Amino acid sequence: MPIQPALFEAHEIRRVYDEDSETWWFSVVDIIQVLTQQADYQAARNYWKVLKNRLTKEGSESVTNCNRLKLPAADGKNYLTDVATAETLLRLVQSVPSPKAEPIKRWLAKVGYERMQEMADPALSLDRARTTWQKHGRSEKWIQQRMTGQETRNKLTDYWANHDIRKGEEFAILTNIIHQEWSGVSVKAHKAKKGLRDQNLRDHMSEAELIFSALAELSTRQIAETDDATGMAENERAATQGGAIAKQARKELESRTGRPVVSADNFLPPGKRSLPMPMKKAGKKK
C-alpha cells in the first residue's frame, strides 16, 4: 500500500491508501497530536493510549474500527501504528476537546471529497498518479502500461462491488487468487522477492509483469460477466480461470525467451530495499 503523507497546517499526517479496499487510512496518533497541540510525539501516544482505553470501556465502535499498519517513524523504521478511516476519525475527534477539532473535521471532509471527485472522475486520480510516476523517473511507456492496467483493475473491482463482493478482505482474497494463479506466487511472496515492504507491488512491476497482471484481471472479469458470477464462490472460480489464461501465456513466453516473467527487479532507491525472500522450488511428485 502506498504511503502518502498529507499536510494539515504544516503538520504531517501519515496516511496509507489501500487500493484493494479503495480506502485512505490515517495515523490516529498524528491526528491526536494536532488536536492536543502536543509538541512531543510520545505525549500524544500516551494521550491516545488513555483515550483508547476509556473508549473501549465505553464500548465505542470507533476503537473497534481502527486498524494497525506499519508506518515510517522519525527514525526511518516502520512500526505498527493505529490507523483509521476519515469516517472513524471524525467520530474520534468528537472525544477530544480541542480548538483544532473543527479545522480537522473540515480537513478530513476535504480529503474525503477529493476521493469522491476521483471516484466520479477517475482521470483526476490517474493524472495525480502520472505526475508522481514521472517524478520517480518512470518511462512514458511504463506509465502508459501502468495506467492501462489500473483501468483494467478498476473495471474488475467495479464488477465485484456490484456482485456481492465486499471491499477489503474479499477483494484482497480474489486479487491474491488471480495473482497466485498467473504468476505462481502470492502477492506477499512477490513483494518479498522484490524486496518490498509497504510499497505498492504494481508500482514496482516490470512491463511484462504489468501486462500479465492486466491479462489475468481482464480474463477474470470477462469470464465473470459471461457466467454472471455473484458472491465469493462463483467469483473465486472466475478468478482461478482468468489467472490460468495469463499463466498459460506466461509459460509460453518464458519457454520461448528462456527468461522468467516474475522478477526481483524494482524501482526502489539505494538503501530502501529489504532482503528478498528466496522462491520455493516445487518438489518432485513421487
N, C-alpha and C positions, 0 to 999 in steps of 0.2 A: 504494500500500500504506500502510495507516495505521501511524503510528509511535506506540507507546505505551510510554514508559519505565517500567521496573519498579524497585522498590527492594530492595536487599539490604543490611541493616544500615546504612541511611542512605546507601548508595552507589547512585547512579542508574545502572541498566544499560539502555542504549538497546536497543530491540528493535522489529522490524517484523513485522507479520502479513501474510502473503501469502494472500489469500483464494482465489486460483486453486488453489494447491497445499495450502491449509489448513495452513500451516507457520509457526511462530514462528522468526524469525532474530534472533540476539543479537549485539551487538557483541563481538568477541573481545577487543579491547583493553580494554574496560571490565571484562571478567571477569579478564583478566590483571592489571589494575591492583589489583583486590581481592585476588587471590591473592598478588601480590608486595608488597602493602601499600605501594605507591608513592604518595606524595602528588603527585608530578609526573607529569602525563599523558604528557609526552614520554618520560620514563624508561620508562614502561610500554610505549609504542610501540616503543622500542629493544629492550626485552626480548623482545617478541613477534617483532620482525624477526629477531633472533638465533635464537630458538626455532623460528621457521618455517623458516629456512634449514637448521637441524640436522634437523628432522623431514622436510624434503623430501629431504635427502641419505640419510636412513634409509629412504626410500620409504614414509613414513607416509601412510595414506589420510586421516588427519584434516585435513591441509592441503589435499589434493585436494578434499575435501568442503566446504571453505569457499567462500563466495560473496563478491561485492563489491556493496554497495548504498550509495546516498547517504544519509547520516545527518546530522542537525544537530549542529554543533560548538558550542563555547563562544562563538564569535564570531557565532553566529546563521546562519552559512552552512552549506550542505550539502556534504559531501565523501565521496568513495568510501571506504568503510570495510569491512574484513574482517568478515564475519558468518558465523555457523554455527548449526546447529540444536542443540537441547538434547542430542540423542544424540551429535553430534560433539564438543560442548563437554565432555561427560562423559569422553570419551577424552582430550581435550587437557589437562584438569585433572590427569590422572594423570602428565603430563610436567612439572608444576610443583611442586617440593617446597614445601609451604606448610601452615601450621596451619589455613588457611582452606579447604583442599581439601574436607574432609568437609562443612562447612556449605554450601559452594557446591553440592556434589553433592546434598545434601538439598533445597536451594532449587530447583535445576533439576528435580529429580524432582517437587517440588510443583507447579511450573509445568506440567510435562507432565501431572500428574494432573488439574489444573484443566481442561486441554484435553480430556482423556479424559472428564471429567464433562460437559463441554459437548457432546461428540460423542454421549454416551449420552442426554443430556437437553438438546437444542438450546434449550429455553426459558431455560436459565441464561445462554447466550450472548446471546440476544435481550434478556433483562432488563438485562444489563450495557450492551448497545448502546443500549437505550431511555433508560437513565439518562444516558448520555453525550450523546445527541442532545438530550435535554431541557435539559441544562446548556448546550448550544451554541445554545439558543434555537429549535430546530425546532418547528414546529406539530404538534399531535397528528395532524392529517390527513396531513402529510408523513411523520411517523414510522410511521403505520399502513401507508402505501403502501410505504415503505422496507422494513418488516418482511415485508409480503406478497411483495414482490419477492425478498427474501432467501430466503424459504421456497421460492419457485419455483426459484430458483437452486440451492438445496441439493438439491432433488429431481432436477434435471438432472445435477449433478455426481455424485450417488449412482449415477445410471444409467450415466454414463461410467465410473466406477470399477469397475462390475460388468460392463463390456462392453469390456474390453481397452484402455482409455484411461488412460495414465499421468498421475498428478498432476504438476503443474508445467508443463513446456513444452507437452505435448499439450493439457492443459486450457486453457492460455493461447491456443494456436493456434485451437482451436474457439471459444473465447469471442470472439476477435477476428473470426473469420469471421461469427458471428452479429451482432456489433455493426456491422461494416462493412456488412453486407447491409441491416439495418433502418435504420441512421442515415445511411449514405452516407459515413461517415468511420471511420477506425480508432480503436481505444481511445486510442492515443497522440495522434492528432490531436485527438480530442475533449477530452482533458485539456489539450492545449496551447491550444485555443480558449478554455477556461475559465480559463486562466492557472494551472493546477495543476502542481505538481512531483511531490512524493512522496505527495500526498494521494490518498485513495480516490475515484475518479471518481463512484461511486454516491452517496457522501455529499454530493456537490455537484450532483446532478441535480435538475432541476425535477420537479414531479409528473408532467407529460406524459412526460418522458424516462424516468422510473422505470416508468411504465405500459407504454410501448412496449418497453422492455428486457424486462420481465416477459412481455409477449405473445410476443416473439421467442423467449424461452427456454422458455416453456410450449409453444409450437408445435413447437419443435425436439424437445423430449422426447417429445411425443405422436407425432410423425412417426417418431422413432427407435424408440419402443416398438412402433408399428404394423408397422414393417419389421424389427424385431429387429436394428437396426443394431449391428454389432460391429466394432471396430477403427477406425482413423483414416479410411480411405477412405469407409466407409459412414456414419460419423458426420459427416464433412465435408459429405456430400450433405444429410443431415438438417439440419445447421446452416444451410446455404445456403437450403434450402427454408423452414425455420422463420423465418429472418430476413426472407425475401421476403414472408411473410404480414404481418409487422409493418410492413414497408416500404410495402406497398400501403395499409394502414390509415393510416400516417403521411402519405402523399401525399394521400390523400382529405381528411384533416383539414386539412392545410396549404392545399389548394385551396379548402376551404370558409371557412377563417378568414383566409387571407392572411398567416398568421404561421408562421415556421419552428419546428419542434419542437426541433431541436438548437440550443441557445443557448449564449452565453458566460457566462450567469449562474452565480454560485457563492455559497457561504456563507463565503468567506474574510474574516477581519477586515482592516481597512485596513492597507496596508503589507506584506501577506503574499502578494499576488498578483503573479505574473510576467507579462510581456507576452504576450498571446495570439498564437498563430501564425495568420496570415491563412489563410482557407479558400481552397483552389484551386478555380477555376471550371473546369468541364468544357469542353473545346474543342469547337467545332462540327465535326461529321463532314463531311468533304468528299465 
